[in-house]
Amino acid sequence: MAYIYALKDKSTGEVRYIGKANDPAKRLSSHMYDSRKRNSPVHKWIRKNGTPEMVILAGPIEDWESEEIRLIAEYREKGFNLLNVAKGGNQPYCPKEVSLNNAKKAVLKRDKRLWAVKQKLGSCLKSGYGSETLKKRMRNNPDIFGDFAWWYQGVGTS
């Protein structure tokens, strides 16, 4: 059994998002947690406006897909500026191959950013910036800095 819920802006009372949850309280909690990491429209909105009010629109129901689609369409017709990306139901469906490809792209992007940060850190160390405490931290955290800590010879020596 599932519930269809709406997230409302506490300051305006406007419904901004409609979704499905098996456990509404846990779902609101996961929205809050996800808002720290994800950049979907609803998560950006939560970061900007704080914890929204959750209102149950329907449930518990078995056929939640069609009800969610119907409610999203109804609220859009009424002029609500919903943050939903999809029309509802199980949309958007993302095939496993696409999901894996997206994950690989994210890892490559992260690795490129990490490489750039390490380059900047190396330049700073070469220029004489960076305390002995920083150098010691780098030596003592190979899981974070790996071989990079030894790239700059002054870091690897005592």
C-alpha positions as protocol buffer text, in pm:
chain_id: "A"
residue {
  index: 1
  type: MET
  ca { x: 0 y: 0 z: 0 }
}
residue {
  index: 2
  type: ALA
  ca { x: 122 y: 344 z: -88 }
}
residue {
  index: 3
  type: TYR
  ca { x: 40 y: 707 z: -19 }
}
residue {
  index: 4
  type: ILE
  ca { x: 44 y: 1002 z: -255 }
}
residue {
  index: 5
  type: TYR
  ca { x: 179 y: 1311 z: -82 }
}
residue {
  index: 6
  type: ALA
  ca { x: 238 y: 1675 z: -157 }
}
residue {
  index: 7
  type: LEU
  ca { x: 523 y: 1891 z: -36 }
}
residue {
  index: 8
  type: LYS
  ca { x: 405 y: 2242 z: 43 }
}
residue {
  index: 9
  type: ASP
  ca { x: 603 y: 2559 z: 86 }
}
residue {
  index: 10
  type: LYS
  ca { x: 554 y: 2653 z: 453 }
}
residue {
  index: 11
  type: SER
  ca { x: 569 y: 3027 z: 385 }
}
residue {
  index: 12
  type: THR
  ca { x: 324 y: 3039 z: 92 }
}
residue {
  index: 13
  type: GLY
  ca { x: 122 y: 2719 z: 143 }
}
residue {
  index: 14
  type: GLU
  ca { x: 168 y: 2637 z: -226 }
}
residue {
  index: 15
  type: VAL
  ca { x: 203 y: 2272 z: -330 }
}
residue {
  index: 16
  type: ARG
  ca { x: 539 y: 2239 z: -507 }
}
residue {
  index: 17
  type: TYR
  ca { x: 589 y: 1862 z: -541 }
}
residue {
  index: 18
  type: ILE
  ca { x: 373 y: 1549 z: -554 }
}
residue {
  index: 19
  type: GLY
  ca { x: 518 y: 1204 z: -490 }
}
residue {
  index: 20
  type: LYS
  ca { x: 457 y: 849 z: -370 }
}
residue {
  index: 21
  type: ALA
  ca { x: 569 y: 694 z: -42 }
}
residue {
  index: 22
  type: ASN
  ca { x: 519 y: 367 z: 138 }
}
residue {
  index: 23
  type: ASP
  ca { x: 615 y: 541 z: 462 }
}
residue {
  index: 24
  type: PRO
  ca { x: 554 y: 919 z: 434 }
}
residue {
  index: 25
  type: ALA
  ca { x: 762 y: 1013 z: 740 }
}
residue {
  index: 26
  type: LYS
  ca { x: 1064 y: 820 z: 613 }
}
residue {
  index: 27
  type: ARG
  ca { x: 1016 y: 968 z: 265 }
}
residue {
  index: 28
  type: LEU
  ca { x: 1022 y: 1324 z: 399 }
}
residue {
  index: 29
  type: SER
  ca { x: 1336 y: 1239 z: 592 }
}
residue {
  index: 30
  type: SER
  ca { x: 1498 y: 1098 z: 276 }
}
residue {
  index: 31
  type: HIS
  ca { x: 1404 y: 1415 z: 83 }
}
residue {
  index: 32
  type: MET
  ca { x: 1581 y: 1619 z: 349 }
}
residue {
  index: 33
  type: TYR
  ca { x: 1890 y: 1396 z: 340 }
}
residue {
  index: 34
  type: ASP
  ca { x: 1898 y: 1387 z: -43 }
}
residue {
  index: 35
  type: SER
  ca { x: 1869 y: 1766 z: -61 }
}
residue {
  index: 36
  type: ARG
  ca { x: 2223 y: 1788 z: 76 }
}
residue {
  index: 37
  type: LYS
  ca { x: 2366 y: 1594 z: -218 }
}
residue {
  index: 38
  type: ARG
  ca { x: 2130 y: 1600 z: -515 }
}
residue {
  index: 39
  type: ASN
  ca { x: 2055 y: 1884 z: -751 }
}
residue {
  index: 40
  type: SER
  ca { x: 1710 y: 1800 z: -881 }
}
residue {
  index: 41
  type: PRO
  ca { x: 1460 y: 2088 z: -877 }
}
residue {
  index: 42
  type: VAL
  ca { x: 1285 y: 1962 z: -563 }
}
residue {
  index: 43
  type: HIS
  ca { x: 1613 y: 1919 z: -375 }
}
residue {
  index: 44
  type: LYS
  ca { x: 1736 y: 2265 z: -472 }
}
residue {
  index: 45
  type: TRP
  ca { x: 1401 y: 2405 z: -355 }
}
residue {
  index: 46
  type: ILE
  ca { x: 1431 y: 2226 z: -18 }
}
residue {
  index: 47
  type: ARG
  ca { x: 1786 y: 2359 z: 29 }
}
residue {
  index: 48
  type: LYS
  ca { x: 1665 y: 2712 z: -40 }
}
residue {
  index: 49
  type: ASN
  ca { x: 1340 y: 2704 z: 161 }
}
residue {
  index: 50
  type: GLY
  ca { x: 1396 y: 2453 z: 441 }
}
residue {
  index: 51
  type: THR
  ca { x: 1181 y: 2162 z: 549 }
}
residue {
  index: 52
  type: PRO
  ca { x: 852 y: 2158 z: 358 }
}
residue {
  index: 53
  type: GLU
  ca { x: 515 y: 2058 z: 497 }
}
residue {
  index: 54
  type: MET
  ca { x: 402 y: 1712 z: 386 }
}
residue {
  index: 55
  type: VAL
  ca { x: 32 y: 1657 z: 319 }
}
residue {
  index: 56
  type: ILE
  ca { x: -119 y: 1319 z: 231 }
}
residue {
  index: 57
  type: LEU
  ca { x: -338 y: 1352 z: -79 }
}
residue {
  index: 58
  type: ALA
  ca { x: -441 y: 987 z: -120 }
}
residue {
  index: 59
  type: GLY
  ca { x: -387 y: 653 z: 44 }
}
residue {
  index: 60
  type: PRO
  ca { x: -330 y: 395 z: 141 }
}
residue {
  index: 61
  type: ILE
  ca { x: -394 y: 274 z: -216 }
}
residue {
  index: 62
  type: GLU
  ca { x: -284 y: -14 z: -439 }
}
residue {
  index: 63
  type: ASP
  ca { x: -292 y: 159 z: -778 }
}
residue {
  index: 64
  type: TRP
  ca { x: -67 y: 447 z: -685 }
}
residue {
  index: 65
  type: GLU
  ca { x: 87 y: 497 z: -1033 }
}
residue {
  index: 66
  type: SER
  ca { x: -232 y: 616 z: -1203 }
}
residue {
  index: 67
  type: GLU
  ca { x: -338 y: 822 z: -899 }
}
residue {
  index: 68
  type: GLU
  ca { x: -3 y: 1001 z: -883 }
}
residue {
  index: 69
  type: ILE
  ca { x: -18 y: 1078 z: -1257 }
}
residue {
  index: 70
  type: ARG
  ca { x: -375 y: 1206 z: -1219 }
}
residue {
  index: 71
  type: LEU
  ca { x: -292 y: 1430 z: -922 }
}
residue {
  index: 72
  type: ILE
  ca { x: 18 y: 1579 z: -1085 }
}
residue {
  index: 73
  type: ALA
  ca { x: -183 y: 1660 z: -1399 }
}
residue {
  index: 74
  type: GLU
  ca { x: -469 y: 1803 z: -1189 }
}
residue {
  index: 75
  type: TYR
  ca { x: -242 y: 2032 z: -987 }
}
residue {
  index: 76
  type: ARG
  ca { x: -61 y: 2150 z: -1301 }
}
residue {
  index: 77
  type: GLU
  ca { x: -399 y: 2228 z: -1465 }
}
residue {
  index: 78
  type: LYS
  ca { x: -489 y: 2433 z: -1157 }
}
residue {
  index: 79
  type: GLY
  ca { x: -175 y: 2641 z: -1215 }
}
residue {
  index: 80
  type: PHE
  ca { x: 52 y: 2503 z: -944 }
}
residue {
  index: 81
  type: ASN
  ca { x: 420 y: 2545 z: -1026 }
}
residue {
  index: 82
  type: LEU
  ca { x: 520 y: 2185 z: -951 }
}
residue {
  index: 83
  type: LEU
  ca { x: 884 y: 2083 z: -934 }
}
residue {
  index: 84
  type: ASN
  ca { x: 809 y: 1730 z: -1058 }
}
residue {
  index: 85
  type: VAL
  ca { x: 1033 y: 1640 z: -1349 }
}
residue {
  index: 86
  type: ALA
  ca { x: 815 y: 1351 z: -1465 }
}
residue {
  index: 87
  type: LYS
  ca { x: 444 y: 1304 z: -1515 }
}
residue {
  index: 88
  type: GLY
  ca { x: 434 y: 1054 z: -1226 }
}
residue {
  index: 89
  type: GLY
  ca { x: 398 y: 680 z: -1186 }
}
residue {
  index: 90
  type: ASN
  ca { x: 728 y: 502 z: -1239 }
}
residue {
  index: 91
  type: GLN
  ca { x: 857 y: 777 z: -1468 }
}
residue {
  index: 92
  type: PRO
  ca { x: 1120 y: 857 z: -1567 }
}
residue {
  index: 93
  type: TYR
  ca { x: 1235 y: 502 z: -1621 }
}
residue {
  index: 94
  type: CYS
  ca { x: 1611 y: 477 z: -1648 }
}
residue {
  index: 95
  type: PRO
  ca { x: 1747 y: 155 z: -1802 }
}
residue {
  index: 96
  type: LYS
  ca { x: 2029 y: -12 z: -1610 }
}
residue {
  index: 97
  type: GLU
  ca { x: 2277 y: 54 z: -1893 }
}
residue {
  index: 98
  type: VAL
  ca { x: 2201 y: 428 z: -1884 }
}
residue {
  index: 99
  type: SER
  ca { x: 2228 y: 434 z: -1505 }
}
residue {
  index: 100
  type: LEU
  ca { x: 2569 y: 259 z: -1514 }
}
residue {
  index: 101
  type: ASN
  ca { x: 2693 y: 493 z: -1787 }
}
residue {
  index: 102
  type: ASN
  ca { x: 2584 y: 796 z: -1583 }
}
residue {
  index: 103
  type: ALA
  ca { x: 2767 y: 656 z: -1279 }
}
residue {
  index: 104
  type: LYS
  ca { x: 3086 y: 611 z: -1483 }
}
residue {
  index: 105
  type: LYS
  ca { x: 3063 y: 969 z: -1609 }
}
residue {
  index: 106
  type: ALA
  ca { x: 3016 y: 1096 z: -1252 }
}
residue {
  index: 107
  type: VAL
  ca { x: 3324 y: 906 z: -1133 }
}
residue {
  index: 108
  type: LEU
  ca { x: 3535 y: 1044 z: -1421 }
}
residue {
  index: 109
  type: LYS
  ca { x: 3415 y: 1397 z: -1346 }
}
residue {
  index: 110
  type: ARG
  ca { x: 3496 y: 1353 z: -976 }
}
residue {
  index: 111
  type: ASP
  ca { x: 3840 y: 1212 z: -1058 }
}
residue {
  index: 112
  type: LYS
  ca { x: 3917 y: 1511 z: -1285 }
}
residue {
  index: 113
  type: ARG
  ca { x: 3817 y: 1753 z: -1008 }
}
residue {
  index: 114
  type: LEU
  ca { x: 4024 y: 1559 z: -755 }
}
residue {
  index: 115
  type: TRP
  ca { x: 4325 y: 1568 z: -988 }
}
residue {
  index: 116
  type: ALA
  ca { x: 4287 y: 1947 z: -1025 }
}
residue {
  index: 117
  type: VAL
  ca { x: 4271 y: 1993 z: -647 }
}
residue {
  index: 118
  type: LYS
  ca { x: 4581 y: 1780 z: -603 }
}
residue {
  index: 119
  type: GLN
  ca { x: 4764 y: 1984 z: -866 }
}
residue {
  index: 120
  type: LYS
  ca { x: 4678 y: 2308 z: -686 }
}
residue {
  index: 121
  type: LEU
  ca { x: 4783 y: 2159 z: -354 }
}
residue {
  index: 122
  type: GLY
  ca { x: 5113 y: 2047 z: -506 }
}
residue {
  index: 123
  type: SER
  ca { x: 5177 y: 2395 z: -645 }
}
residue {
  index: 124
  type: CYS
  ca { x: 5112 y: 2547 z: -304 }
}
residue {
  index: 125
  type: LEU
  ca { x: 5350 y: 2303 z: -137 }
}
residue {
  index: 126
  type: LYS
  ca { x: 5619 y: 2371 z: -396 }
}
residue {
  index: 127
  type: SER
  ca { x: 5580 y: 2744 z: -336 }
}
residue {
  index: 128
  type: GLY
  ca { x: 5643 y: 2697 z: 34 }
}
residue {
  index: 129
  type: TYR
  ca { x: 5283 y: 2719 z: 150 }
}
residue {
  index: 130
  type: GLY
  ca { x: 5147 y: 2453 z: 378 }
}
residue {
  index: 131
  type: SER
  ca { x: 5234 y: 2390 z: 736 }
}
residue {
  index: 132
  type: GLU
  ca { x: 5421 y: 2094 z: 874 }
}
residue {
  index: 133
  type: THR
  ca { x: 5091 y: 1987 z: 1029 }
}
residue {
  index: 134
  type: LEU
  ca { x: 4933 y: 1970 z: 683 }
}
residue {
  index: 135
  type: LYS
  ca { x: 5224 y: 1770 z: 549 }
}
residue {
  index: 136
  type: LYS
  ca { x: 5203 y: 1531 z: 843 }
}
residue {
  index: 137
  type: ARG
  ca { x: 4828 y: 1489 z: 787 }
}
residue {
  index: 138
  type: MET
  ca { x: 4892 y: 1404 z: 424 }
}
residue {
  index: 139
  type: ARG
  ca { x: 5154 y: 1144 z: 517 }
}
residue {
  index: 140
  type: ASN
  ca { x: 4924 y: 992 z: 779 }
}
residue {
  index: 141
  type: ASN
  ca { x: 4620 y: 970 z: 547 }
}
residue {
  index: 142
  type: PRO
  ca { x: 4728 y: 764 z: 246 }
}
residue {
  index: 143
  type: ASP
  ca { x: 4366 y: 656 z: 193 }
}
residue {
  index: 144
  type: ILE
  ca { x: 4284 y: 1020 z: 112 }
}
residue {
  index: 145
  type: PHE
  ca { x: 4605 y: 1144 z: -48 }
}
residue {
  index: 146
  type: GLY
  ca { x: 4754 y: 817 z: -174 }
}
residue {
  index: 147
  type: ASP
  ca { x: 5079 y: 843 z: -367 }
}
residue {
  index: 148
  type: PHE
  ca { x: 5023 y: 1215 z: -410 }
}
residue {
  index: 149
  type: ALA
  ca { x: 5159 y: 1281 z: -62 }
}
residue {
  index: 150
  type: TRP
  ca { x: 5494 y: 1149 z: -185 }
}
residue {
  index: 151
  type: TRP
  ca { x: 5483 y: 1337 z: -518 }
}
residue {
  index: 152
  type: TYR
  ca { x: 5618 y: 1646 z: -350 }
}
residue {
  index: 153
  type: GLN
  ca { x: 5945 y: 1533 z: -197 }
}
residue {
  index: 154
  type: GLY
  ca { x: 5925 y: 1774 z: 95 }
}
residue {
  index: 155
  type: VAL
  ca { x: 5600 y: 1613 z: 211 }
}
residue {
  index: 156
  type: GLY
  ca { x: 5741 y: 1263 z: 229 }
}
residue {
  index: 157
  type: THR
  ca { x: 6042 y: 1352 z: 436 }
}
residue {
  index: 158
  type: SER
  ca { x: 6048 y: 1415 z: 810 }
}
